[in-house]
Amino acid sequence: MKNALRPGLKLVIFDCDGVLIDSEGPSCRATAGFARSLGLNISDEEGLARFAGKALPQVVKELEAELGHPLPPGTHTKMRDNLVRLMKEGTEPVAGAVPLLEALAARHVPVRVGSNSSMAEMEAKFGFTGMDRLLPEARIHSAADMGHPKPDPAVYLHGAEVEGVRPEETVVIEDSDTGAEAARRAGMSCILLRPASHPLPGFWPVEGFVRVEHLDEVMPLLEAALARK
């Protein structure tokens, strides 16, 4: 697909799961297993389709609606703690993520992370993989901890505001419909990491949005769109 990023970009904001950390599959399978323990018939595959990109409080609300009754208070906190333990036991960076972060650092391009994961989850993931050397805590933002999970654009708008750049000068790298919708609402460009065999979001195409199948494709797109200093 032709490069559709807006020119003059000054900030790159990454989603975490499925973009930097290969944790979307394990997390969604764990959530599907939890749903089955409640008596719901949700397969691992269905769990990936249903829960990818969603904050745990959102997931709990969906499960409660399907069950027809509320779950015990603190359920999403227990689920988060289980995911933190899972991530500490082993996770890997998405292919191409570390070289991309290193290339951006070498070019002095500001980078932030905006995720529906909690800070505790991201600390576990980045710490285990060693990616925390490239992603200091001050540059990581949790939409879940903010209380405004995607598709609310708040986490992306906050990242841009703290960096001191306008939304239209920001590009988000996402893999989920939920996250891409947050970028669209924020008025930012978006690079959607998604295989050609998978459908695009219903709102596609959007000005400033482009799809890639591998993170190796990202840097050439950014090189053409980054603001010249």
ChimeraX commands (.cxc) that place a marker at each C-alpha (Angstrom):
marker #1 position 0.00,0.00,0.00 radius 0.5
marker #1 position 1.23,3.49,-0.83 radius 0.5
marker #1 position 2.67,5.47,2.06 radius 0.5
marker #1 position -0.29,7.43,3.45 radius 0.5
marker #1 position 1.35,8.91,6.55 radius 0.5
marker #1 position 1.01,12.63,7.04 radius 0.5
marker #1 position 4.31,14.50,6.64 radius 0.5
marker #1 position 5.97,16.41,9.45 radius 0.5
marker #1 position 5.74,13.68,12.11 radius 0.5
marker #1 position 7.64,14.34,15.34 radius 0.5
marker #1 position 6.56,11.57,17.73 radius 0.5
marker #1 position 6.03,7.80,17.50 radius 0.5
marker #1 position 3.69,6.16,20.03 radius 0.5
marker #1 position 3.71,2.38,20.19 radius 0.5
marker #1 position 0.99,0.11,21.44 radius 0.5
marker #1 position 2.47,-2.63,23.60 radius 0.5
marker #1 position 0.80,-6.02,23.12 radius 0.5
marker #1 position 1.10,-7.38,19.61 radius 0.5
marker #1 position 3.33,-4.47,18.50 radius 0.5
marker #1 position 6.29,-4.48,20.90 radius 0.5
marker #1 position 5.62,-7.59,22.98 radius 0.5
marker #1 position 4.33,-10.88,21.60 radius 0.5
marker #1 position 1.88,-11.24,24.48 radius 0.5
marker #1 position -1.51,-10.79,22.84 radius 0.5
marker #1 position -1.94,-14.51,22.16 radius 0.5
marker #1 position -0.93,-15.79,25.64 radius 0.5
marker #1 position -2.93,-13.05,27.38 radius 0.5
marker #1 position -6.09,-13.69,25.38 radius 0.5
marker #1 position -5.78,-17.45,25.81 radius 0.5
marker #1 position -5.42,-16.97,29.57 radius 0.5
marker #1 position -8.51,-14.74,29.56 radius 0.5
marker #1 position -10.46,-17.30,27.53 radius 0.5
marker #1 position -9.45,-19.98,30.04 radius 0.5
marker #1 position -10.71,-17.77,32.86 radius 0.5
marker #1 position -14.01,-17.31,31.01 radius 0.5
marker #1 position -14.36,-21.08,30.66 radius 0.5
marker #1 position -13.79,-21.46,34.40 radius 0.5
marker #1 position -16.89,-19.29,34.83 radius 0.5
marker #1 position -18.91,-21.63,32.63 radius 0.5
marker #1 position -18.71,-19.66,29.40 radius 0.5
marker #1 position -17.99,-21.50,26.17 radius 0.5
marker #1 position -15.18,-19.32,24.78 radius 0.5
marker #1 position -12.39,-21.06,22.87 radius 0.5
marker #1 position -8.82,-19.80,22.79 radius 0.5
marker #1 position -9.31,-18.68,19.17 radius 0.5
marker #1 position -12.50,-16.83,20.02 radius 0.5
marker #1 position -10.75,-15.26,22.99 radius 0.5
marker #1 position -8.07,-13.80,20.73 radius 0.5
marker #1 position -10.69,-12.33,18.41 radius 0.5
marker #1 position -12.80,-10.96,21.27 radius 0.5
marker #1 position -10.29,-9.71,23.81 radius 0.5
marker #1 position -7.29,-8.49,21.78 radius 0.5
marker #1 position -6.52,-4.85,22.52 radius 0.5
marker #1 position -9.07,-4.51,25.31 radius 0.5
marker #1 position -8.40,-3.39,28.88 radius 0.5
marker #1 position -9.26,-5.90,31.61 radius 0.5
marker #1 position -12.12,-3.81,33.10 radius 0.5
marker #1 position -13.72,-3.85,29.64 radius 0.5
marker #1 position -13.27,-7.61,29.44 radius 0.5
marker #1 position -14.86,-8.08,32.86 radius 0.5
marker #1 position -17.89,-6.03,31.79 radius 0.5
marker #1 position -18.30,-8.21,28.69 radius 0.5
marker #1 position -18.09,-11.40,30.75 radius 0.5
marker #1 position -20.60,-10.05,33.27 radius 0.5
marker #1 position -23.03,-9.17,30.47 radius 0.5
marker #1 position -22.73,-12.68,29.06 radius 0.5
marker #1 position -23.10,-14.29,32.47 radius 0.5
marker #1 position -26.00,-12.06,33.44 radius 0.5
marker #1 position -24.58,-11.23,36.86 radius 0.5
marker #1 position -21.66,-9.25,38.33 radius 0.5
marker #1 position -18.35,-10.87,39.11 radius 0.5
marker #1 position -16.75,-10.41,42.56 radius 0.5
marker #1 position -15.16,-7.02,43.24 radius 0.5
marker #1 position -11.50,-6.92,42.26 radius 0.5
marker #1 position -11.86,-9.56,39.53 radius 0.5
marker #1 position -9.97,-7.51,36.97 radius 0.5
marker #1 position -7.18,-6.92,39.53 radius 0.5
marker #1 position -6.82,-10.67,40.07 radius 0.5
marker #1 position -6.77,-11.21,36.31 radius 0.5
marker #1 position -4.08,-8.53,35.96 radius 0.5
marker #1 position -1.95,-10.16,38.67 radius 0.5
marker #1 position -2.24,-13.50,36.88 radius 0.5
marker #1 position -1.12,-11.89,33.61 radius 0.5
marker #1 position 1.84,-10.23,35.35 radius 0.5
marker #1 position 2.92,-13.64,36.65 radius 0.5
marker #1 position 2.46,-15.11,33.17 radius 0.5
marker #1 position 4.61,-12.39,31.59 radius 0.5
marker #1 position 7.35,-12.81,34.19 radius 0.5
marker #1 position 7.55,-16.49,33.30 radius 0.5
marker #1 position 8.41,-15.74,29.70 radius 0.5
marker #1 position 7.55,-13.51,26.78 radius 0.5
marker #1 position 9.31,-12.30,23.64 radius 0.5
marker #1 position 9.54,-9.08,21.66 radius 0.5
marker #1 position 7.58,-8.92,18.41 radius 0.5
marker #1 position 9.91,-9.61,15.47 radius 0.5
marker #1 position 11.58,-6.38,14.43 radius 0.5
marker #1 position 10.55,-4.41,17.51 radius 0.5
marker #1 position 14.00,-4.02,19.09 radius 0.5
marker #1 position 15.77,-3.04,15.84 radius 0.5
marker #1 position 13.02,-0.49,15.16 radius 0.5
marker #1 position 13.35,1.06,18.62 radius 0.5
marker #1 position 17.13,1.15,18.23 radius 0.5
marker #1 position 16.84,2.81,14.81 radius 0.5
marker #1 position 14.50,5.47,16.17 radius 0.5
marker #1 position 16.83,6.11,19.12 radius 0.5
marker #1 position 19.81,6.47,16.76 radius 0.5
marker #1 position 17.86,9.12,14.83 radius 0.5
marker #1 position 16.77,10.86,18.06 radius 0.5
marker #1 position 13.09,10.36,17.25 radius 0.5
marker #1 position 10.98,10.63,20.44 radius 0.5
marker #1 position 9.15,7.41,21.30 radius 0.5
marker #1 position 6.38,6.68,23.81 radius 0.5
marker #1 position 4.15,3.72,24.64 radius 0.5
marker #1 position 0.38,3.94,25.08 radius 0.5
marker #1 position -1.29,0.67,26.04 radius 0.5
marker #1 position -4.45,-0.78,27.53 radius 0.5
marker #1 position -2.18,-2.92,29.71 radius 0.5
marker #1 position -1.51,-1.78,33.27 radius 0.5
marker #1 position 1.86,-0.34,34.23 radius 0.5
marker #1 position 2.50,-3.48,36.28 radius 0.5
marker #1 position 1.98,-5.68,33.23 radius 0.5
marker #1 position 4.22,-3.55,31.02 radius 0.5
marker #1 position 6.97,-3.40,33.63 radius 0.5
marker #1 position 6.94,-7.21,33.73 radius 0.5
marker #1 position 6.98,-7.53,29.94 radius 0.5
marker #1 position 9.65,-4.92,29.22 radius 0.5
marker #1 position 11.74,-6.06,32.17 radius 0.5
marker #1 position 11.74,-9.72,31.14 radius 0.5
marker #1 position 12.65,-8.94,27.53 radius 0.5
marker #1 position 15.24,-6.28,28.41 radius 0.5
marker #1 position 13.33,-3.68,26.39 radius 0.5
marker #1 position 13.20,-1.42,29.43 radius 0.5
marker #1 position 16.66,-0.15,28.40 radius 0.5
marker #1 position 14.95,1.45,25.38 radius 0.5
marker #1 position 11.69,2.37,27.08 radius 0.5
marker #1 position 12.12,4.29,30.36 radius 0.5
marker #1 position 9.09,4.29,32.64 radius 0.5
marker #1 position 8.48,8.01,32.14 radius 0.5
marker #1 position 7.72,7.30,28.48 radius 0.5
marker #1 position 5.19,4.53,29.18 radius 0.5
marker #1 position 1.50,5.35,29.62 radius 0.5
marker #1 position -1.31,3.02,30.69 radius 0.5
marker #1 position -4.81,3.78,29.44 radius 0.5
marker #1 position -6.14,1.24,31.94 radius 0.5
marker #1 position -4.47,2.99,34.87 radius 0.5
marker #1 position -5.72,6.33,33.55 radius 0.5
marker #1 position -9.27,4.96,33.61 radius 0.5
marker #1 position -9.73,5.74,29.90 radius 0.5
marker #1 position -9.03,2.56,27.93 radius 0.5
marker #1 position -8.94,2.58,24.15 radius 0.5
marker #1 position -10.82,3.23,21.92 radius 0.5
marker #1 position -10.85,6.37,24.07 radius 0.5
marker #1 position -7.97,8.42,22.60 radius 0.5
marker #1 position -6.94,9.85,26.01 radius 0.5
marker #1 position -3.73,7.83,26.39 radius 0.5
marker #1 position -2.46,8.90,22.96 radius 0.5
marker #1 position -3.46,12.52,23.43 radius 0.5
marker #1 position -1.72,12.50,26.82 radius 0.5
marker #1 position 1.49,11.11,25.31 radius 0.5
marker #1 position 1.54,13.81,22.66 radius 0.5
marker #1 position 0.76,16.54,25.18 radius 0.5
marker #1 position 3.58,15.47,27.50 radius 0.5
marker #1 position 5.96,15.37,24.54 radius 0.5
marker #1 position 4.81,18.84,23.49 radius 0.5
marker #1 position 3.68,17.89,19.97 radius 0.5
marker #1 position 0.33,18.21,18.22 radius 0.5
marker #1 position -1.79,15.13,17.45 radius 0.5
marker #1 position -1.31,15.63,13.71 radius 0.5
marker #1 position 2.47,15.44,14.31 radius 0.5
marker #1 position 2.11,12.03,15.94 radius 0.5
marker #1 position 1.98,8.53,14.49 radius 0.5
marker #1 position 0.66,5.54,16.42 radius 0.5
marker #1 position 1.78,1.96,15.73 radius 0.5
marker #1 position -1.07,-0.42,16.47 radius 0.5
marker #1 position -2.30,-3.92,15.75 radius 0.5
marker #1 position -5.90,-3.90,17.01 radius 0.5
marker #1 position -9.11,-2.29,15.73 radius 0.5
marker #1 position -9.59,-0.83,19.20 radius 0.5
marker #1 position -6.21,0.90,19.16 radius 0.5
marker #1 position -6.53,2.08,15.56 radius 0.5
marker #1 position -9.89,3.62,16.42 radius 0.5
marker #1 position -8.24,5.45,19.34 radius 0.5
marker #1 position -5.63,6.84,16.93 radius 0.5
marker #1 position -8.38,7.90,14.51 radius 0.5
marker #1 position -10.28,9.70,17.28 radius 0.5
marker #1 position -7.05,11.39,18.38 radius 0.5
marker #1 position -6.49,12.79,14.89 radius 0.5
marker #1 position -3.14,11.00,14.57 radius 0.5
marker #1 position -1.54,9.01,11.78 radius 0.5
marker #1 position -1.48,5.24,12.30 radius 0.5
marker #1 position 0.61,2.32,11.09 radius 0.5
marker #1 position -1.48,-0.83,11.51 radius 0.5
marker #1 position 0.57,-4.02,11.91 radius 0.5
marker #1 position -1.62,-6.71,10.37 radius 0.5
marker #1 position -1.26,-9.61,7.90 radius 0.5
marker #1 position -2.82,-9.07,4.48 radius 0.5
marker #1 position -5.03,-12.11,5.13 radius 0.5
marker #1 position -6.72,-10.36,8.08 radius 0.5
marker #1 position -9.53,-7.83,7.50 radius 0.5
marker #1 position -9.00,-4.13,8.04 radius 0.5
marker #1 position -11.11,-2.12,10.52 radius 0.5
marker #1 position -14.56,-1.15,9.33 radius 0.5
marker #1 position -13.68,2.54,9.23 radius 0.5
marker #1 position -10.77,1.97,6.82 radius 0.5
marker #1 position -9.42,3.80,4.79 radius 0.5
marker #1 position -8.51,6.89,6.79 radius 0.5
marker #1 position -6.18,9.73,5.85 radius 0.5
marker #1 position -2.80,9.17,7.46 radius 0.5
marker #1 position -3.33,5.42,7.99 radius 0.5
marker #1 position -1.27,2.65,6.39 radius 0.5
marker #1 position -1.08,-1.12,6.92 radius 0.5
marker #1 position 2.16,-3.11,7.17 radius 0.5
marker #1 position 2.72,-6.83,7.64 radius 0.5
marker #1 position 6.07,-6.62,9.47 radius 0.5
marker #1 position 7.81,-4.03,11.61 radius 0.5
marker #1 position 10.72,-4.06,9.14 radius 0.5
marker #1 position 8.44,-2.02,6.85 radius 0.5
marker #1 position 7.96,0.77,9.37 radius 0.5
marker #1 position 11.26,2.67,9.28 radius 0.5
marker #1 position 11.15,3.43,5.52 radius 0.5
marker #1 position 7.64,4.82,5.98 radius 0.5
marker #1 position 8.76,6.97,8.88 radius 0.5
marker #1 position 11.88,8.19,7.08 radius 0.5
marker #1 position 9.65,9.67,4.39 radius 0.5
marker #1 position 7.24,11.30,6.86 radius 0.5
marker #1 position 9.38,12.50,9.78 radius 0.5
marker #1 position 9.83,16.24,10.21 radius 0.5
marker #1 position 13.19,17.43,8.94 radius 0.5
marker #1 position 15.31,19.07,11.62 radius 0.5
marker link #1:1,2 radius 0.2
marker link #1:2,3 radius 0.2
marker link #1:3,4 radius 0.2
marker link #1:4,5 radius 0.2
marker link #1:5,6 radius 0.2
marker link #1:6,7 radius 0.2
marker link #1:7,8 radius 0.2
marker link #1:8,9 radius 0.2
marker link #1:9,10 radius 0.2
marker link #1:10,11 radius 0.2
marker link #1:11,12 radius 0.2
marker link #1:12,13 radius 0.2
marker link #1:13,14 radius 0.2
marker link #1:14,15 radius 0.2
marker link #1:15,16 radius 0.2
marker link #1:16,17 radius 0.2
marker link #1:17,18 radius 0.2
marker link #1:18,19 radius 0.2
marker link #1:19,20 radius 0.2
marker link #1:20,21 radius 0.2
marker link #1:21,22 radius 0.2
marker link #1:22,23 radius 0.2
marker link #1:23,24 radius 0.2
marker link #1:24,25 radius 0.2
marker link #1:25,26 radius 0.2
marker link #1:26,27 radius 0.2
marker link #1:27,28 radius 0.2
marker link #1:28,29 radius 0.2
marker link #1:29,30 radius 0.2
marker link #1:30,31 radius 0.2
marker link #1:31,32 radius 0.2
marker link #1:32,33 radius 0.2
marker link #1:33,34 radius 0.2
marker link #1:34,35 radius 0.2
marker link #1:35,36 radius 0.2
marker link #1:36,37 radius 0.2
marker link #1:37,38 radius 0.2
marker link #1:38,39 radius 0.2
marker link #1:39,40 radius 0.2
marker link #1:40,41 radius 0.2
marker link #1:41,42 radius 0.2
marker link #1:42,43 radius 0.2
marker link #1:43,44 radius 0.2
marker link #1:44,45 radius 0.2
marker link #1:45,46 radius 0.2
marker link #1:46,47 radius 0.2
marker link #1:47,48 radius 0.2
marker link #1:48,49 radius 0.2
marker link #1:49,50 radius 0.2
marker link #1:50,51 radius 0.2
marker link #1:51,52 radius 0.2
marker link #1:52,53 radius 0.2
marker link #1:53,54 radius 0.2
marker link #1:54,55 radius 0.2
marker link #1:55,56 radius 0.2
marker link #1:56,57 radius 0.2
marker link #1:57,58 radius 0.2
marker link #1:58,59 radius 0.2
marker link #1:59,60 radius 0.2
marker link #1:60,61 radius 0.2
marker link #1:61,62 radius 0.2
marker link #1:62,63 radius 0.2
marker link #1:63,64 radius 0.2
marker link #1:64,65 radius 0.2
marker link #1:65,66 radius 0.2
marker link #1:66,67 radius 0.2
marker link #1:67,68 radius 0.2
marker link #1:68,69 radius 0.2
marker link #1:69,70 radius 0.2
marker link #1:70,71 radius 0.2
marker link #1:71,72 radius 0.2
marker link #1:72,73 radius 0.2
marker link #1:73,74 radius 0.2
marker link #1:74,75 radius 0.2
marker link #1:75,76 radius 0.2
marker link #1:76,77 radius 0.2
marker link #1:77,78 radius 0.2
marker link #1:78,79 radius 0.2
marker link #1:79,80 radius 0.2
marker link #1:80,81 radius 0.2
marker link #1:81,82 radius 0.2
marker link #1:82,83 radius 0.2
marker link #1:83,84 radius 0.2
marker link #1:84,85 radius 0.2
marker link #1:85,86 radius 0.2
marker link #1:86,87 radius 0.2
marker link #1:87,88 radius 0.2
marker link #1:88,89 radius 0.2
marker link #1:89,90 radius 0.2
marker link #1:90,91 radius 0.2
marker link #1:91,92 radius 0.2
marker link #1:92,93 radius 0.2
marker link #1:93,94 radius 0.2
marker link #1:94,95 radius 0.2
marker link #1:95,96 radius 0.2
marker link #1:96,97 radius 0.2
marker link #1:97,98 radius 0.2
marker link #1:98,99 radius 0.2
marker link #1:99,100 radius 0.2
marker link #1:100,101 radius 0.2
marker link #1:101,102 radius 0.2
marker link #1:102,103 radius 0.2
marker link #1:103,104 radius 0.2
marker link #1:104,105 radius 0.2
marker link #1:105,106 radius 0.2
marker link #1:106,107 radius 0.2
marker link #1:107,108 radius 0.2
marker link #1:108,109 radius 0.2
marker link #1:109,110 radius 0.2
marker link #1:110,111 radius 0.2
marker link #1:111,112 radius 0.2
marker link #1:112,113 radius 0.2
marker link #1:113,114 radius 0.2
marker link #1:114,115 radius 0.2
marker link #1:115,116 radius 0.2
marker link #1:116,117 radius 0.2
marker link #1:117,118 radius 0.2
marker link #1:118,119 radius 0.2
marker link #1:119,120 radius 0.2
marker link #1:120,121 radius 0.2
marker link #1:121,122 radius 0.2
marker link #1:122,123 radius 0.2
marker link #1:123,124 radius 0.2
marker link #1:124,125 radius 0.2
marker link #1:125,126 radius 0.2
marker link #1:126,127 radius 0.2
marker link #1:127,128 radius 0.2
marker link #1:128,129 radius 0.2
marker link #1:129,130 radius 0.2
marker link #1:130,131 radius 0.2
marker link #1:131,132 radius 0.2
marker link #1:132,133 radius 0.2
marker link #1:133,134 radius 0.2
marker link #1:134,135 radius 0.2
marker link #1:135,136 radius 0.2
marker link #1:136,137 radius 0.2
marker link #1:137,138 radius 0.2
marker link #1:138,139 radius 0.2
marker link #1:139,140 radius 0.2
marker link #1:140,141 radius 0.2
marker link #1:141,142 radius 0.2
marker link #1:142,143 radius 0.2
marker link #1:143,144 radius 0.2
marker link #1:144,145 radius 0.2
marker link #1:145,146 radius 0.2
marker link #1:146,147 radius 0.2
marker link #1:147,148 radius 0.2
marker link #1:148,149 radius 0.2
marker link #1:149,150 radius 0.2
marker link #1:150,151 radius 0.2
marker link #1:151,152 radius 0.2
marker link #1:152,153 radius 0.2
marker link #1:153,154 radius 0.2
marker link #1:154,155 radius 0.2
marker link #1:155,156 radius 0.2
marker link #1:156,157 radius 0.2
marker link #1:157,158 radius 0.2
marker link #1:158,159 radius 0.2
marker link #1:159,160 radius 0.2
marker link #1:160,161 radius 0.2
marker link #1:161,162 radius 0.2
marker link #1:162,163 radius 0.2
marker link #1:163,164 radius 0.2
marker link #1:164,165 radius 0.2
marker link #1:165,166 radius 0.2
marker link #1:166,167 radius 0.2
marker link #1:167,168 radius 0.2
marker link #1:168,169 radius 0.2
marker link #1:169,170 radius 0.2
marker link #1:170,171 radius 0.2
marker link #1:171,172 radius 0.2
marker link #1:172,173 radius 0.2
marker link #1:173,174 radius 0.2
marker link #1:174,175 radius 0.2
marker link #1:175,176 radius 0.2
marker link #1:176,177 radius 0.2
marker link #1:177,178 radius 0.2
marker link #1:178,179 radius 0.2
marker link #1:179,180 radius 0.2
marker link #1:180,181 radius 0.2
marker link #1:181,182 radius 0.2
marker link #1:182,183 radius 0.2
marker link #1:183,184 radius 0.2
marker link #1:184,185 radius 0.2
marker link #1:185,186 radius 0.2
marker link #1:186,187 radius 0.2
marker link #1:187,188 radius 0.2
marker link #1:188,189 radius 0.2
marker link #1:189,190 radius 0.2
marker link #1:190,191 radius 0.2
marker link #1:191,192 radius 0.2
marker link #1:192,193 radius 0.2
marker link #1:193,194 radius 0.2
marker link #1:194,195 radius 0.2
marker link #1:195,196 radius 0.2
marker link #1:196,197 radius 0.2
marker link #1:197,198 radius 0.2
marker link #1:198,199 radius 0.2
marker link #1:199,200 radius 0.2
marker link #1:200,201 radius 0.2
marker link #1:201,202 radius 0.2
marker link #1:202,203 radius 0.2
marker link #1:203,204 radius 0.2
marker link #1:204,205 radius 0.2
marker link #1:205,206 radius 0.2
marker link #1:206,207 radius 0.2
marker link #1:207,208 radius 0.2
marker link #1:208,209 radius 0.2
marker link #1:209,210 radius 0.2
marker link #1:210,211 radius 0.2
marker link #1:211,212 radius 0.2
marker link #1:212,213 radius 0.2
marker link #1:213,214 radius 0.2
marker link #1:214,215 radius 0.2
marker link #1:215,216 radius 0.2
marker link #1:216,217 radius 0.2
marker link #1:217,218 radius 0.2
marker link #1:218,219 radius 0.2
marker link #1:219,220 radius 0.2
marker link #1:220,221 radius 0.2
marker link #1:221,222 radius 0.2
marker link #1:222,223 radius 0.2
marker link #1:223,224 radius 0.2
marker link #1:224,225 radius 0.2
marker link #1:225,226 radius 0.2
marker link #1:226,227 radius 0.2
marker link #1:227,228 radius 0.2
marker link #1:228,229 radius 0.2
view
